[in-house]
Amino acid sequence: MIKAFNPPGIAPPASRYSHCVEVTKTDRWLHISGQVGVAPDGSIREGLGAQLDQCFANIDAALAGAGMNKANLVKMTIFVTVPGADAVTLYRKHRDAWIGSAGHAPAATYLVIQELASPKFLCEVEAVAAG
């Protein structure tokens, strides 16, 4: 069972994520390696928004491969190399469109970093799911 919540004594989340996600009574955990904006055919998507969409599509495929879906997400960590408020807004827009009506908002951490494994990669998203 996955229960997302925001405890009293902490400012409300700045966007659609939960401060806490409690997992009880589960035998399965799925740790998804950082996914980048590379499509199944090996091409790299152009632009931060397109790369975020590809990261999320890759996470969907990983979840499906384990017989899970977005409702099983516990935690996501997002790494971006594009600083600034516009990048945060773009991330939130693409994340919210992707997460849709998953049932809850997973815990999340958003980090701006200098570089990823390739200078062509503008973002990387890793995730943990339970079910």
Buried (B, 14 or more C-beta within 10 A) or exposed (E): EBEBEBEEEEEEEEBBBBBEBEBEEEEEEBEBEBBBBBEEEEEBBEEBBBBBBBBBBBBBEBBEEBEBBBBBBBBBBBBBBBEEEEBBEBBBEBBEEBBEEBEBBBBBEBEEEEEBEEEEBBBBBBBBBBB
